[in-house]
Amino acid sequence: MKKLGMIINAQKPEAVEMSRRLLRWAREAGVPLLLPQHEAAVLSDEGLSDEEWLKAAEVAIVVGGDGTFLRAGRYVLEAGIPLYGVNLGHLGFLASGKPEDAEKDLERIVNGDYALVERFLLRCALFRDGAPVHTIHALNDVVLTKNAIARLLRIEVRFNEKFFGVLPADGVIISSPTGSTAYALSAGGPILPPHMQSMLLVPICAHTLYSRPILAAPEDTITLSLRSGARDVTLTQDGQLAYEVLTGDSLNISLSKDRRIRTISMPGRTFLDLVQEKLGWGQSRVLTDKE
């Protein structure tokens, strides 16, 4: 029997209630459901240290939305624990499990009745004066953008060290296939299936007519650097962590060669099913305020 772990969005009352519901189910079914210390404190239960939890858990159940899922991805990255999300957020492309099916899905996971999807990670190295300052990994995207009152940016773009152009824009998104349904989609990028080995460059409010989203090859390295005069510029990692970027800094972005995030999907639930369900693809309907 697989040992399940659980990571939750403790700020959402409905996520806390769902977690208590899953704990009750696990006890009745005799299924080990392990909690890190933070989650255990929120649920008034016994917990493990991070080190103990990462060694013991074989599958992590993520209760929340896609933001909680991204945080969980960073938490389990070195341990390689597969993730399955119960969606209590809005869109739910990563945390795609339905609350009403949660116990049934967990039972299938315990019995090994699931499929694994390997998702590619972005590796982004920030260089300053030729020396690496930060190296980060992102499941969705890395975004170079101006702050609220900053001027238009002039971003130099290189592919594999070859000059490609200067992009005058509010910023640029470099997305993984997983992130193609997140910020990159709202900025006009295409939808990519998560198993596709590629990166996506999507300008943000480009001040040109030629700047369109570009798909990069698996082995490509995209280098971004700021032309003179740039200030108040931020690099964000999956929309959750931020780093200051200065004029002259450069970002080298590629697909990680040695790291992946593994996610769980239920048999019969495909990525295209999610696109139809979450984005209403091929459906003519009026969206309600609730949606």
C-alpha angles and dihedrals in degrees: 000000000000119000109234124206126199131215118183143186098246091189093066115077090203091054091051091049092048090050091053088050091053092047090054091049092049093051093049091047094044092239118148108240110181126200131203113231096261093053091043091055092051092048095040091238139120117284143187131230115259091256093050093045094049090051096046106039116088097181127019120217110206115204112195134042137306091288091059088047092055091050090049090051091059090045095055098032098109093039095051094221113167116241131219119184130209104204118230094149131077117273102012106195092146100028092046102155117111118235092227090057097043100109092043091050092049090051090053091049092050088052093048094248099141144085128242122226119197111214122200120236128214117234113207124185118192113208126195121184088350095303126106113251102173135007114194138173123217131192095196111019152313115232129198108199144154121249122249100281100025123120128255111292126232105209121189112216125202130179113207090342092306114123110247104171149290115273117208103202147119087262145304135256123214106195137186118222087262090054093050089092092051130058092337091060093053089050091057102269126143126256114254126191111246095242092059112111103224147092128236126217112202122177118221112226094333116201093222137073095226099057109104133154113283129203116220127211120250094255097044125117116206115206120197124187134171121243119224119292097039116135139160092033125157135196112208127198113213088333090287111080125046135203130187116245122199133199108279094027117125133206121210110199127184141143111280110253097202108028133071137164114229118211131185125235127185118241111264094025109102132181090251089054087056092050090052094045101041100036100029091237111187092005126114108208142129114250116230125222089254092059 
